Structures are given as structure tokens and as C-alpha cells.
Amino acid sequence: MRTLLHSSRRGRREKGIALFLAILLLLILTVMGVALMFTASIEQTLSATETKISKIFYAADSGIEYASGMLVSTVDYAGGPMPVGVSSHYPSTSTPDMAVTINPPILLGYSMQHGEEFKSLGKGYDPNQIVEYLYAVTSTANSTTIQASKTIDADVGAFPKLLAIPE
């Protein structure tokens, strides 16, 4: 009888420990799950912020590229807003979500291509001489949709191509 009573008590203690270990394991798994959900939420927020920053940066960069193209084709380009559809506008929205503005370019100077001969034609210079003009260009992109703004300053070298009607 003594043996039966002794084994019965030991079995009861083991059942209590198993329940305690099961609840402890469940608590640990719950804490790990909540921590993983919190980490995933933070990562999603950081990813969304990085996407916003990238979009606004590339919109401002498109302003620099646009100004470079305009300085090559139009000698008297004065900057201003980029046309809708050229900068980063989403086509699905009725109003543009990003506005890219280019400040008037500042002529920093000009240089002749290395190895080119300087040609004088008396009072003026040879119009066929290849000269690179260096401009300081500033492009600013603003978006109310993604609540971000970015300004890029760049030095742009341009070889103006004056268009003329052949005779």
C-alpha cells in the first residue's frame, strides 16, 4: 500500500510540472510571435519610407536630365516647371502628384574641347568651333501625396546644337 500511495503522489507532481512547462512554452511562443509581428510592421514602414524617398529623388533627378536636354537644344532655356507627363506623375491620378521645378540655369563658364584648335575669324570666332558650356542647375521635386521634397544641385556640361535651315 505504501508503494501505491508514494507513486500516486509522484504522478500528481509530474502532471503539475507538465502543465507549468506547457504554459511557459506557450508564453514564450506568444512573445516571439508578437515580437516578429512588431518587427515586420517596422520593416514595412521603413520600406515604404525608402520607396517614397527613392521616388522623389528620381523625380528631382529627372529635372536635372530634362534641363540638360533643354540646354543642349535651346540656348536660352530659363528653367521652370517640367511638363506633366515628363516628370514622375502617376497616370491614374487626375491631378499630378509630383511637381518638378527647375531653377534658371546659371552659366558658370565655357571651355573648348581638349585638343581642339582655337580658330579666329578676325573679329569673331569660327561658329563651327566646339565649345562646352558649364551650367549650375537646381531641380526641386515636391509631392503632397507622399509628403516628401528633394532638391538636387548639379553642374551640367552642354554642347549647344543650334538648328539652322540648310540653304
DSSP file (Angstrom, degrees, kcal/mol; ACC not computed):
  #  RESIDUE AA STRUCTURE BP1 BP2  ACC     N-H-->O    O-->H-N    N-H-->O    O-->H-N    TCO  KAPPA ALPHA  PHI   PSI    X-CA   Y-CA   Z-CA
    1    1 A M     >        0   0    0      0, 0.0     4,-2.2     0, 0.0     5,-0.2   0.000 360.0 360.0 360.0 -37.5    0.0    0.0    0.0
    2    2 A R  H  >  +     0   0    0      1,-0.2     4,-2.3     2,-0.2     5,-0.2   0.899 360.0  51.5 -61.4 -40.1    2.8    2.3    0.8
    3    3 A T  H  > S+     0   0    0      1,-0.2     4,-2.3     2,-0.2    -1,-0.2   0.895 109.1  50.4 -65.8 -41.1    4.3    1.9   -2.7
    4    4 A L  H  > S+     0   0    0      2,-0.2     4,-1.6     1,-0.2    -1,-0.2   0.903 111.8  47.1 -65.6 -41.5    1.0    2.7   -4.4
    5    5 A L  H  X S+     0   0    0     -4,-2.2     4,-1.7     2,-0.2    -2,-0.2   0.896 111.8  51.1 -66.6 -40.9    0.4    5.8   -2.3
    6    6 A H  H  X S+     0   0    0     -4,-2.3     4,-1.7    -5,-0.2    -2,-0.2   0.909 111.1  46.9 -65.6 -42.7    4.0    7.0   -3.0
    7    7 A S  H  X S+     0   0    0     -4,-2.3     4,-1.8     1,-0.2    -1,-0.2   0.827 108.2  57.4 -69.6 -30.4    3.7    6.5   -6.8
    8    8 A S  H  X S+     0   0    0     -4,-1.6     4,-1.5    -5,-0.2    -1,-0.2   0.894 106.8  47.5 -66.6 -40.1    0.4    8.3   -6.8
    9    9 A R  H  X S+     0   0    0     -4,-1.7     4,-1.9     1,-0.2    -2,-0.2   0.906 110.2  52.2 -66.9 -41.4    1.9   11.5   -5.2
   10   10 A R  H  X S+     0   0    0     -4,-1.7     4,-1.9     1,-0.2    -1,-0.2   0.880 107.6  52.6 -64.2 -37.1    4.8   11.5   -7.7
   11   11 A G  H  X S+     0   0    0     -4,-1.8     4,-1.8     1,-0.2    -1,-0.2   0.870 107.0  52.3 -65.0 -38.5    2.4   11.3  -10.6
   12   12 A R  H  X S+     0   0    0     -4,-1.5     4,-1.6     2,-0.2    -1,-0.2   0.902 108.6  50.2 -65.6 -40.8    0.4   14.2   -9.4
   13   13 A R  H  X S+     0   0    0     -4,-1.9     4,-1.9     1,-0.2    -2,-0.2   0.900 109.3  51.6 -64.4 -40.3    3.6   16.4   -9.1
   14   14 A E  H  X S+     0   0    0     -4,-1.9     4,-2.2     1,-0.2    -1,-0.2   0.873 106.3  54.2 -66.3 -36.1    4.7   15.5  -12.6
   15   15 A K  H  X S+     0   0    0     -4,-1.8     4,-1.8     1,-0.2    -1,-0.2   0.884 107.9  50.3 -65.4 -37.5    1.3   16.5  -14.0
   16   16 A G  H  X S+     0   0    0     -4,-1.6     4,-2.1     2,-0.2    -2,-0.2   0.877 110.7  48.9 -66.5 -39.4    1.6   19.9  -12.4
   17   17 A I  H  X S+     0   0    0     -4,-1.9     4,-2.8     2,-0.2     5,-0.2   0.893 109.0  52.7 -69.1 -39.6    5.1   20.4  -13.9
   18   18 A A  H  X S+     0   0    0     -4,-2.2     4,-2.2     2,-0.2    -2,-0.2   0.901 110.3  47.8 -63.6 -40.3    4.0   19.4  -17.3
   19   19 A L  H  X S+     0   0    0     -4,-1.8     4,-2.3     2,-0.2    -1,-0.2   0.920 112.1  49.6 -65.5 -43.1    1.1   21.9  -17.2
   20   20 A F  H  X S+     0   0    0     -4,-2.1     4,-2.5     1,-0.2    -2,-0.2   0.922 112.2  47.8 -61.8 -44.6    3.5   24.6  -16.0
   21   21 A L  H  X S+     0   0    0     -4,-2.8     4,-2.6     2,-0.2    -1,-0.2   0.873 110.7  51.7 -64.9 -37.8    6.0   23.8  -18.8
   22   22 A A  H  X S+     0   0    0     -4,-2.2     4,-2.2    -5,-0.2    -1,-0.2   0.919 112.4  45.1 -65.2 -43.2    3.3   23.9  -21.4
   23   23 A I  H  X S+     0   0    0     -4,-2.3     4,-2.3     2,-0.2    -2,-0.2   0.898 113.5  50.5 -67.8 -39.7    2.0   27.3  -20.3
   24   24 A L  H  X S+     0   0    0     -4,-2.5     4,-2.3     2,-0.2    -2,-0.2   0.919 111.5  47.9 -62.8 -44.3    5.6   28.6  -20.1
   25   25 A L  H  X S+     0   0    0     -4,-2.6     4,-2.4     1,-0.2    -2,-0.2   0.897 111.6  50.4 -63.6 -41.2    6.3   27.3  -23.7
   26   26 A L  H  X S+     0   0    0     -4,-2.2     4,-2.1     2,-0.2    -1,-0.2   0.887 110.1  50.5 -63.8 -39.5    3.0   28.9  -24.9
   27   27 A L  H  X S+     0   0    0     -4,-2.3     4,-2.4     2,-0.2    -2,-0.2   0.916 110.8  48.5 -64.1 -44.0    4.0   32.2  -23.3
   28   28 A I  H  X S+     0   0    0     -4,-2.3     4,-2.3     1,-0.2    -2,-0.2   0.921 112.2  48.3 -63.1 -44.8    7.5   32.2  -24.9
   29   29 A L  H  X S+     0   0    0     -4,-2.4     4,-2.2     2,-0.2    -1,-0.2   0.873 111.1  51.2 -64.4 -36.9    6.0   31.4  -28.3
   30   30 A T  H  X S+     0   0    0     -4,-2.1     4,-2.5     2,-0.2    -2,-0.2   0.924 110.2  48.4 -66.0 -44.3    3.4   34.2  -27.9
   31   31 A V  H  X S+     0   0    0     -4,-2.4     4,-2.3     1,-0.2    -2,-0.2   0.909 112.4  49.4 -62.8 -41.5    6.1   36.7  -27.0
   32   32 A M  H  X S+     0   0    0     -4,-2.3     4,-2.3     2,-0.2    -1,-0.2   0.899 111.1  49.8 -64.2 -40.4    8.2   35.6  -30.0
   33   33 A G  H  X S+     0   0    0     -4,-2.2     4,-2.2     2,-0.2    -2,-0.2   0.912 111.4  47.5 -65.1 -43.0    5.1   35.9  -32.3
   34   34 A V  H  X S+     0   0    0     -4,-2.5     4,-2.4     2,-0.2    -2,-0.2   0.908 112.0  51.0 -64.7 -41.1    4.3   39.4  -31.1
   35   35 A A  H  X S+     0   0    0     -4,-2.3     4,-2.4     1,-0.2    -2,-0.2   0.894 110.4  49.2 -63.3 -40.3    8.0   40.5  -31.5
   36   36 A L  H  X S+     0   0    0     -4,-2.3     4,-2.4     2,-0.2    -1,-0.2   0.888 111.0  49.7 -66.9 -39.0    8.0   39.1  -35.1
   37   37 A M  H  X S+     0   0    0     -4,-2.2     4,-2.1     2,-0.2    -2,-0.2   0.910 111.8  48.5 -65.1 -41.3    4.8   41.0  -35.9
   38   38 A F  H  X S+     0   0    0     -4,-2.4     4,-2.2     2,-0.2    -2,-0.2   0.915 112.3  48.9 -64.0 -43.7    6.2   44.2  -34.5
   39   39 A T  H  X S+     0   0    0     -4,-2.4     4,-2.5     1,-0.2    -2,-0.2   0.907 111.1  49.8 -62.9 -43.0    9.5   43.7  -36.4
   40   40 A A  H  X S+     0   0    0     -4,-2.4     4,-2.1     1,-0.2    -1,-0.2   0.886 109.7  51.6 -63.7 -38.5    7.6   43.1  -39.7
   41   41 A S  H  X S+     0   0    0     -4,-2.1     4,-2.0     2,-0.2    -2,-0.2   0.916 111.4  46.5 -64.7 -43.2    5.5   46.2  -39.1
   42   42 A I  H  X S+     0   0    0     -4,-2.2     4,-2.6     2,-0.2    -2,-0.2   0.911 111.7  51.4 -65.2 -42.3    8.6   48.3  -38.6
   43   43 A E  H  X S+     0   0    0     -4,-2.5     4,-2.4     1,-0.2    -1,-0.2   0.880 109.2  50.8 -62.7 -38.3   10.3   46.8  -41.7
   44   44 A Q  H  X S+     0   0    0     -4,-2.1     4,-2.2     2,-0.2    -1,-0.2   0.900 110.8  48.7 -66.6 -39.9    7.2   47.6  -43.8
   45   45 A T  H  X S+     0   0    0     -4,-2.0     4,-2.2     2,-0.2    -2,-0.2   0.923 112.6  47.8 -64.6 -44.4    7.2   51.2  -42.6
   46   46 A L  H  X S+     0   0    0     -4,-2.6     4,-2.4     1,-0.2    -2,-0.2   0.896 111.4  50.9 -63.5 -40.3   10.9   51.6  -43.3
   47   47 A S  H  X S+     0   0    0     -4,-2.4     4,-2.1     2,-0.2    -1,-0.2   0.909 110.0  49.3 -64.1 -42.2   10.4   50.0  -46.8
   48   48 A A  H  X S+     0   0    0     -4,-2.2     4,-2.1     2,-0.2    -2,-0.2   0.896 111.5  49.5 -64.5 -39.9    7.5   52.4  -47.6
   49   49 A T  H  X S+     0   0    0     -4,-2.2     4,-2.4     2,-0.2    -2,-0.2   0.911 110.0  50.7 -65.2 -42.2    9.6   55.4  -46.5
   50   50 A E  H  X S+     0   0    0     -4,-2.4     4,-2.4     1,-0.2    -2,-0.2   0.878 109.0  51.9 -63.4 -37.8   12.5   54.3  -48.6
   51   51 A T  H  X S+     0   0    0     -4,-2.1     4,-2.5     2,-0.2    -1,-0.2   0.913 109.6  49.3 -64.5 -42.5   10.2   53.9  -51.6
   52   52 A K  H  X S+     0   0    0     -4,-2.1     4,-2.3     1,-0.2     5,-0.2   0.928 111.6  48.6 -61.2 -45.2    8.9   57.5  -51.1
   53   53 A I  H  X S+     0   0    0     -4,-2.4     4,-2.2     1,-0.2    -2,-0.2   0.903 111.8  49.5 -63.2 -41.3   12.5   58.8  -50.8
   54   54 A S  H  X S+     0   0    0     -4,-2.4     4,-2.6     2,-0.2     5,-0.2   0.920 110.2  50.6 -63.9 -43.8   13.5   57.0  -54.0
   55   55 A K  H  X S+     0   0    0     -4,-2.5     4,-1.7     1,-0.2    -2,-0.2   0.929 113.7  43.5 -61.0 -45.8   10.5   58.3  -55.9
   56   56 A I  H  X S+     0   0    0     -4,-2.3     4,-2.1     2,-0.2    -1,-0.2   0.857 113.1  52.6 -71.8 -33.8   11.1   61.9  -55.0
   57   57 A F  H  X S+     0   0    0     -4,-2.2     4,-2.5    -5,-0.2    -2,-0.2   0.944 111.3  45.7 -64.4 -47.2   14.9   61.6  -55.6
   58   58 A Y  H  X S+     0   0    0     -4,-2.6     4,-1.9     1,-0.2    -2,-0.2   0.806 109.9  55.2 -69.4 -27.8   14.4   60.2  -59.1
   59   59 A A  H  X S+     0   0    0     -4,-1.7     4,-1.1    -5,-0.2    -1,-0.2   0.931 110.7  44.8 -66.8 -44.3   11.8   62.8  -59.9
   60   60 A A  H  X S+     0   0    0     -4,-2.1     4,-1.3     1,-0.2     3,-0.3   0.886 112.2  53.0 -65.4 -37.6   14.3   65.6  -58.9
   61   61 A D  H  X S+     0   0    0     -4,-2.5     4,-2.2     1,-0.2    -1,-0.2   0.857 102.7  57.5 -65.2 -34.8   17.0   63.8  -60.9
   62   62 A S  H  X S+     0   0    0     -4,-1.9     4,-2.5     1,-0.2    -1,-0.2   0.832 101.7  57.4 -65.1 -29.4   14.7   63.7  -64.0
   63   63 A G  H  X S+     0   0    0     -4,-1.1     4,-2.5    -3,-0.3    -1,-0.2   0.892 105.9  48.6 -65.1 -39.7   14.6   67.5  -63.6
   64   64 A I  H  X S+     0   0    0     -4,-1.3     4,-2.2     2,-0.2    -2,-0.2   0.918 113.3  47.2 -64.9 -43.5   18.4   67.7  -64.0
   65   65 A E  H  X S+     0   0    0     -4,-2.2     4,-2.2     2,-0.2    -2,-0.2   0.900 112.0  50.1 -65.2 -40.8   18.2   65.4  -67.0
   66   66 A Y  H  X S+     0   0    0     -4,-2.5     4,-2.5     2,-0.2    -2,-0.2   0.931 110.7  49.0 -62.8 -45.8   15.4   67.4  -68.6
   67   67 A A  H  X S+     0   0    0     -4,-2.5     4,-2.5     1,-0.2    -2,-0.2   0.887 108.9  54.0 -62.0 -38.8   17.4   70.7  -68.0
   68   68 A S  H  X S+     0   0    0     -4,-2.2     4,-1.4     1,-0.2    -1,-0.2   0.932 110.8  45.8 -60.4 -45.5   20.5   69.1  -69.6
   69   69 A G  H  X S+     0   0    0     -4,-2.2     4,-1.8     1,-0.2    -2,-0.2   0.895 113.2  49.2 -64.5 -40.4   18.5   68.1  -72.7
   70   70 A M  H  X S+     0   0    0     -4,-2.5     4,-3.1     1,-0.2    -1,-0.2   0.867 107.5  54.5 -68.5 -35.5   16.9   71.6  -72.9
   71   71 A L  H  < S+     0   0    0     -4,-2.5    -1,-0.2     1,-0.2    -2,-0.2   0.809 108.9  49.8 -68.2 -28.7   20.3   73.3  -72.6
   72   72 A V  H  < S+     0   0    0     -4,-1.4    89,-2.6    -5,-0.2    -1,-0.2   0.896 122.6  30.5 -73.7 -40.6   21.6   71.3  -75.5
   73   73 A S  H  < S+     0   0    0     -4,-1.8     2,-0.5     1,-0.2    90,-0.3   0.741 123.2  44.1 -93.9 -23.6   18.6   72.1  -77.8
   74   74 A T    ><  -     0   0    0     -4,-3.1     3,-1.2    -5,-0.2    -1,-0.2  -0.951  60.5-165.2-127.7 112.0   17.6   75.6  -76.5
   75   75 A V  T 3  S+     0   0    0     -2,-0.5    -1,-0.1     1,-0.3    -4,-0.0   0.859  90.6  46.0 -64.7 -35.9   20.3   78.1  -75.9
   76   76 A D  T 3  S+     0   0    0      2,-0.0    -1,-0.3     0, 0.0     2,-0.1  -0.067  75.5 155.1-101.1  34.3   18.1   80.5  -73.9
   77   77 A Y    <   -     0   0    0     -3,-1.2    -6,-0.0    -7,-0.2   -10,-0.0  -0.430  20.9-172.8 -62.9 130.0   16.4   77.8  -71.7
   78   78 A A        -     0   0    0      1,-0.4    -1,-0.1    -2,-0.1     2,-0.1   0.247  29.9-125.1-113.5  11.1   15.2   79.6  -68.5
   79   79 A G        +     0   0    0     25,-0.1    -1,-0.4   -12,-0.1    24,-0.2  -0.416  45.4 145.0  80.3-158.1   14.0   76.7  -66.3
   80   80 A G  E     -A  102   0A   0     22,-3.6    22,-2.5    -2,-0.1     2,-0.1  -0.669  57.2 -21.8 115.0-171.9   10.6   76.5  -64.8
   81   81 A P  E     -A  101   0A   0      0, 0.0    20,-0.2     0, 0.0     3,-0.1  -0.434  66.0-115.5 -73.3 146.7    8.2   73.6  -64.1
   82   82 A M        -     0   0    0     18,-2.8    18,-0.2    -2,-0.1     3,-0.1  -0.531  39.9 -97.5 -75.4 147.7    8.6   70.4  -66.1
   83   83 A P    >>  -     0   0    0      0, 0.0     3,-1.9     0, 0.0     4,-1.1  -0.335  44.7 -96.6 -63.7 146.8    5.7   69.5  -68.3
   84   84 A V  T 34 S+     0   0    0      1,-0.3     4,-0.1     2,-0.2    15,-0.1  -0.418 113.1  29.7 -62.3 136.3    3.2   67.0  -67.0
   85   85 A G  T 34 S+     0   0    0      2,-0.2    -1,-0.3    -2,-0.1     4,-0.1   0.106 107.0  74.8  97.9 -21.7    4.0   63.5  -68.2
   86   86 A V  T <4 S+     0   0    0     -3,-1.9    -2,-0.2     2,-0.1     2,-0.1   0.859  95.3  48.6 -87.8 -40.8    7.7   64.2  -68.4
   87   87 A S  S  < S-     0   0    0     -4,-1.1     2,-1.9    11,-0.1    -2,-0.2  -0.193 116.6 -64.5 -87.7-172.7    8.4   64.1  -64.7
   88   88 A S  S    S+     0   0    0    -33,-0.1     2,-0.4   -32,-0.1    -1,-0.1  -0.502  72.9 149.1 -81.1  80.0    7.2   61.4  -62.3
   89   89 A H        -     0   0    0     -2,-1.9    10,-0.0     8,-0.1     3,-0.0  -0.905  48.1-123.5-108.4 140.1    3.4   61.7  -62.4
   90   90 A Y    >   -     0   0    0     -2,-0.4     3,-1.2     5,-0.2     7,-0.1  -0.722  15.0-146.8 -80.3 126.3    1.2   58.7  -61.9
   91   91 A P  T 3  S+     0   0    0      0, 0.0    -1,-0.1     0, 0.0    -2,-0.0   0.737  91.6  65.7 -67.2 -21.0   -1.1   58.4  -64.9
   92   92 A S  T 3  S+     0   0    0      2,-0.0     2,-0.3    -3,-0.0     3,-0.0   0.713  87.6  80.7 -76.0 -18.6   -4.0   57.1  -62.9
   93   93 A T  S <  S-     0   0    0     -3,-1.2     4,-0.1     1,-0.1    -4,-0.0  -0.643  72.2-143.3 -91.2 147.5   -4.5   60.3  -60.9
   94   94 A S  S    S+     0   0    0     -2,-0.3    -1,-0.1     2,-0.1    -2,-0.0   0.815  89.8  46.0 -77.6 -29.9   -6.4   63.2  -62.4
   95   95 A T  S    S-     0   0    0     -3,-0.0    -5,-0.2     1,-0.0    -2,-0.1  -0.897 101.1 -99.7-111.5 144.7   -4.1   65.8  -60.8
   96   96 A P        -     0   0    0      0, 0.0    -7,-0.1     0, 0.0     3,-0.1  -0.334  25.4-160.2 -61.3 138.2   -0.3   65.5  -60.9
   97   97 A D  S    S+     0   0    0      1,-0.2    48,-0.7    -7,-0.1    47,-0.6   0.648  75.3  44.8 -95.4 -16.5    1.1   64.1  -57.6
   98   98 A M  E     - B   0 143A   0     45,-0.2     2,-0.5    46,-0.1    45,-0.2  -0.993  63.9-163.3-129.2 135.2    4.7   65.4  -58.1
   99   99 A A  E     - B   0 142A   0     43,-2.7    43,-2.3    -2,-0.4     2,-0.5  -0.974   6.1-164.8-117.1 124.1    5.8   68.8  -59.3
  100  100 A V  E     - B   0 141A   0     -2,-0.5   -18,-2.8    41,-0.2     2,-0.4  -0.940   7.3-172.2-111.0 124.2    9.4   69.2  -60.5
  101  101 A T  E     -AB  81 140A   0     39,-3.0    39,-2.9    -2,-0.5     2,-0.5  -0.948   9.7-155.1-119.5 135.6   10.7   72.7  -60.8
  102  102 A I  E     -AB  80 139A   0    -22,-2.5   -22,-3.6    -2,-0.4    37,-0.2  -0.941  15.5-136.1-111.8 123.3   14.0   73.7  -62.4
  103  103 A N        -     0   0    0     35,-2.5    35,-0.4    -2,-0.5   -24,-0.1  -0.372  44.9 -79.4 -69.1 155.3   15.6   77.0  -61.3
  104  104 A P        -     0   0    0      0, 0.0    -1,-0.1     0, 0.0   -25,-0.1  -0.368  56.1-112.3 -57.1 127.5   17.0   79.1  -64.1
  105  105 A P        -     0   0    0      0, 0.0     2,-0.5     0, 0.0    32,-0.2  -0.315  25.1-139.6 -63.1 144.4   20.4   77.6  -65.1
  106  106 A I  E     -C  136   0A   0     30,-2.1    30,-2.6    -3,-0.1     2,-0.7  -0.930  12.8-129.6-108.4 124.9   23.5   79.7  -64.2
  107  107 A L  E     +C  135   0A   0     -2,-0.5    28,-0.3    28,-0.2     3,-0.1  -0.628  26.3 179.2 -75.1 115.3   26.3   79.8  -66.8
  108  108 A L  E     -     0   0A   0     26,-3.3     2,-0.3    -2,-0.7    27,-0.2   0.767  55.3 -70.7 -87.2 -28.2   29.5   79.1  -64.9
  109  109 A G  E     -C  134   0A   0     25,-1.3    25,-3.2     2,-0.0    -1,-0.3  -0.965  43.7-108.5 161.4-173.8   31.8   79.3  -67.9
  110  110 A Y  E     -C  133   0A   0     -2,-0.3     2,-0.3    23,-0.3    23,-0.2  -0.969  20.5-169.7-145.0 159.9   32.7   77.6  -71.1
  111  111 A S  E     -C  132   0A   0     21,-2.5    21,-3.5    -2,-0.3     2,-0.3  -0.986  22.8-118.7-148.0 155.4   35.7   75.6  -72.4
  112  112 A M  E     -C  131   0A   0     -2,-0.3    19,-0.2    19,-0.2     3,-0.1  -0.659  45.5 -91.4 -91.9 153.2   36.9   74.3  -75.7
  113  113 A Q    >   -     0   0    0     17,-1.2     3,-2.1    -2,-0.3    -1,-0.1  -0.370  50.8 -96.8 -64.0 141.0   37.3   70.6  -76.2
  114  114 A H  T 3  S+     0   0    0      1,-0.3    -1,-0.1    -2,-0.1     3,-0.1  -0.349 110.3  20.4 -60.6 131.3   40.8   69.4  -75.4
  115  115 A G  T 3  S+     0   0    0      1,-0.3    -1,-0.3    -3,-0.1     2,-0.2   0.288  92.8 128.5  92.3 -10.7   42.9   69.1  -78.5
  116  116 A E    <   -     0   0    0     -3,-2.1     2,-0.4    14,-0.1    -1,-0.3  -0.523  60.0-122.0 -78.9 146.8   40.8   71.4  -80.5
  117  117 A E        -     0   0    0     -2,-0.2     2,-0.6    -3,-0.1    -4,-0.1  -0.710  20.2-122.4 -88.4 136.7   42.4   74.3  -82.3
  118  118 A F        -     0   0    0     -2,-0.4     2,-0.5    11,-0.1    -1,-0.0  -0.700  31.4-161.7 -79.4 121.4   41.3   77.8  -81.4
  119  119 A K        -     0   0    0     -2,-0.6     7,-1.5     7,-0.1     2,-0.4  -0.921   5.9-165.0-112.7 122.2   40.2   79.4  -84.7
  120  120 A S  E     -E  125   0B   0     -2,-0.5     5,-0.2     5,-0.2     3,-0.1  -0.867  10.8-168.3-105.3 138.5   39.8   83.1  -85.0
  121  121 A L  E >   -E  124   0B   0      3,-2.4     2,-1.0    -2,-0.4     3,-0.8  -0.348  56.3 -92.0-117.3  50.0   38.0   84.7  -87.9
  122  122 A G  T 3  S+     0   0    0      1,-0.3    -1,-0.1     2,-0.0     0, 0.0  -0.687 112.0  12.3  82.4-104.9   39.1   88.3  -87.4
  123  123 A K  T 3  S+     0   0    0     -2,-1.0    -1,-0.3    -3,-0.1     2,-0.2   0.801 134.6  24.3 -79.7 -29.1   36.5   90.0  -85.1
  124  124 A G  E <  S-E  121   0B   0     -3,-0.8    -3,-2.4     1,-0.0     2,-0.3  -0.420  84.1 -97.5-121.1-165.0   34.7   86.8  -84.1
  125  125 A Y  E     -E  120   0B   0     -5,-0.2    -5,-0.2    -2,-0.2    -2,-0.0  -0.820  47.5 -81.7-119.2 160.2   35.3   83.1  -83.7
  126  126 A D    >   -     0   0    0     -7,-1.5     3,-1.7    -2,-0.3    -7,-0.1  -0.395  32.7-145.0 -60.5 123.9   34.6   80.2  -86.0
  127  127 A P  T 3  S+     0   0    0      0, 0.0    -1,-0.2     0, 0.0    -2,-0.0   0.673  97.8  62.3 -68.3 -14.0   30.9   79.2  -85.5
  128  128 A N  T 3  S+     0   0    0      2,-0.1     2,-0.1     0, 0.0    -2,-0.1   0.472  75.4 119.4 -88.0  -1.1   31.9   75.6  -86.0
  129  129 A Q    <   -     0   0    0     -3,-1.7     2,-0.7   -10,-0.1   -11,-0.1  -0.418  68.4-125.2 -65.0 135.5   34.2   75.6  -83.0
  130  130 A I        +     0   0    0     -2,-0.1   -17,-1.2   -17,-0.1     2,-0.4  -0.756  37.0 174.7 -88.0 116.4   33.1   73.0  -80.4
  131  131 A V  E     -C  112   0A   0     -2,-0.7     2,-0.5   -19,-0.2   -19,-0.2  -0.976  22.2-146.0-125.5 134.4   32.6   74.7  -77.1
  132  132 A E  E     -C  111   0A   0    -21,-3.5   -21,-2.5    -2,-0.4     2,-0.4  -0.878  12.1-153.1-100.4 127.6   31.2   73.2  -73.9
  133  133 A Y  E     -CD 110 158A   0     25,-3.1    25,-2.8    -2,-0.5     2,-0.6  -0.840   6.4-147.5 -98.9 136.5   29.2   75.4  -71.7
  134  134 A L  E     -CD 109 157A   0    -25,-3.2   -26,-3.3    -2,-0.4   -25,-1.3  -0.919  19.8-176.9-108.9 121.4   29.1   74.6  -68.0
  135  135 A Y  E     -CD 107 156A   0     21,-3.1    21,-3.1    -2,-0.6     2,-0.6  -0.865  26.1-134.9-116.8 148.2   25.8   75.4  -66.1
  136  136 A A  E     -CD 106 155A   0    -30,-2.6   -30,-2.1    -2,-0.3     2,-0.4  -0.925  32.5-173.1 -97.0 122.6   24.8   75.1  -62.5
  137  137 A V  E     - D   0 154A   0     17,-3.2    17,-2.8    -2,-0.6     2,-0.4  -0.953  13.0-165.8-123.2 137.0   21.3   73.6  -62.4
  138  138 A T  E     - D   0 153A   0     -2,-0.4   -35,-2.5   -35,-0.4     2,-0.4  -0.989   5.9-172.9-123.5 128.8   19.0   73.1  -59.4
  139  139 A S  E     -BD 102 152A   0     13,-2.6    13,-2.9    -2,-0.4     2,-0.4  -0.975   2.0-168.2-122.9 133.5   16.0   70.8  -59.6
  140  140 A T  E     -BD 101 151A   0    -39,-2.9   -39,-3.0    -2,-0.4     2,-0.4  -0.982   2.0-165.6-124.6 130.2   13.3   70.5  -56.9
  141  141 A A  E     -BD 100 150A   0      9,-2.9     9,-2.2    -2,-0.4     2,-0.4  -0.956   8.5-177.1-114.7 132.3   10.7   67.8  -56.6
  142  142 A N  E     -BD  99 149A   0    -43,-2.3   -43,-2.7    -2,-0.4     2,-0.4  -0.973   4.5-177.1-127.1 142.0    7.7   68.2  -54.3
  143  143 A S  E   > -BD  98 148A   0      5,-2.2     5,-1.6    -2,-0.4     4,-0.3  -0.967  17.2-174.0-141.0 125.0    4.9   65.7  -53.6
  144  144 A T  T   5S+     0   0    0    -47,-0.6    -1,-0.1    -2,-0.4   -46,-0.1   0.761  88.2  60.9 -82.5 -26.4    1.9   66.2  -51.4
  145  145 A T  T   5S+     0   0    0    -48,-0.7    -1,-0.1     1,-0.2   -47,-0.1   0.942 119.0  25.0 -66.1 -48.1    0.8   62.6  -51.9
  146  146 A I  T   5S-     0   0    0    -49,-0.3    -1,-0.2     2,-0.1    -2,-0.2   0.391 104.3-128.5 -99.1   3.9    3.9   61.1  -50.5
  147  147 A Q  T   5 +     0   0    0     -4,-0.3     2,-0.3     1,-0.2    -3,-0.2   0.931  64.0 121.4  52.1  58.4    4.7   64.1  -48.3
  148  148 A A  E   < -D  143   0A   0     -5,-1.6    -5,-2.2   -96,-0.1     2,-0.3  -0.974  40.2-168.2-146.9 158.7    8.3   64.5  -49.5
  149  149 A S  E     -D  142   0A   0     -2,-0.3     2,-0.3    -7,-0.2    -7,-0.2  -0.991   5.0-177.1-148.2 144.8   10.6   67.0  -51.1
  150  150 A K  E     -D  141   0A   0     -9,-2.2    -9,-2.9    -2,-0.3     2,-0.4  -0.992   7.9-163.3-147.3 136.9   14.1   66.8  -52.6
  151  151 A T  E     -D  140   0A   0     -2,-0.3     2,-0.4   -11,-0.2   -11,-0.2  -0.979   7.5-168.2-121.0 133.4   16.4   69.3  -54.2
  152  152 A I  E     -D  139   0A   0    -13,-2.9   -13,-2.6    -2,-0.4     2,-0.4  -0.982   4.9-161.7-122.8 130.3   19.4   68.4  -56.3
  153  153 A D  E     +D  138   0A   0     -2,-0.4     2,-0.3   -15,-0.2   -15,-0.2  -0.916  21.2 168.4-106.2 136.0   22.2   70.7  -57.4
  154  154 A A  E     -D  137   0A   0    -17,-2.8   -17,-3.2    -2,-0.4     2,-0.6  -0.992  36.1-129.6-146.4 152.1   24.3   69.7  -60.4
  155  155 A D  E     -D  136   0A   0     -2,-0.3     2,-0.5   -19,-0.2   -19,-0.2  -0.923  32.3-164.0 -99.6 125.5   26.9   71.1  -62.8
  156  156 A V  E     -D  135   0A   0    -21,-3.1   -21,-3.1    -2,-0.6     2,-0.5  -0.939  11.4-152.3-118.7 128.1   25.9   70.3  -66.3
  157  157 A G  E     -D  134   0A   0     -2,-0.5     2,-0.4   -23,-0.2   -23,-0.2  -0.853  21.5-176.9 -95.9 132.3   28.1   70.4  -69.4
  158  158 A A  E     -D  133   0A   0    -25,-2.8   -25,-3.1    -2,-0.5   -89,-0.1  -0.987  26.4-155.4-135.0 140.6   26.3   71.1  -72.6
  159  159 A F        -     0   0    0     -2,-0.4   -27,-0.1   -27,-0.2    -2,-0.0  -0.893  32.1-136.3-108.5  96.3   27.3   71.4  -76.2
  160  160 A P        -     0   0    0      0, 0.0     2,-0.7     0, 0.0   -87,-0.2  -0.265  12.1-156.8 -59.6 135.3   24.6   73.6  -77.8
  161  161 A K        -     0   0    0    -89,-2.6     2,-0.4     2,-0.0   -86,-0.1  -0.866   9.1-157.7-113.5  94.6   23.3   72.4  -81.1
  162  162 A L        -     0   0    0     -2,-0.7     2,-0.4   -88,-0.1   -88,-0.1  -0.589  12.8-136.8 -75.6 127.9   21.9   75.4  -82.9
  163  163 A L        +     0   0    0     -2,-0.4     2,-0.3   -90,-0.3    -1,-0.0  -0.672  26.9 177.1 -87.7 137.7   19.4   74.3  -85.5
  164  164 A A        -     0   0    0     -2,-0.4     3,-0.0     0, 0.0     0, 0.0  -0.980  33.8-112.7-138.6 150.3   19.6   76.0  -88.9
  165  165 A I        -     0   0    0     -2,-0.3     2,-0.0     1,-0.1    -2,-0.0  -0.727  40.1-118.7 -82.5 124.8   17.7   75.6  -92.1
  166  166 A P              0   0    0      0, 0.0    -1,-0.1     0, 0.0     0, 0.0  -0.348 360.0 360.0 -63.9 143.0   20.0   74.2  -94.8
  167  167 A E              0   0    0     -2,-0.0    -2,-0.0    -3,-0.0     0, 0.0   0.429 360.0 360.0 -95.1 360.0   20.4   76.5  -97.8
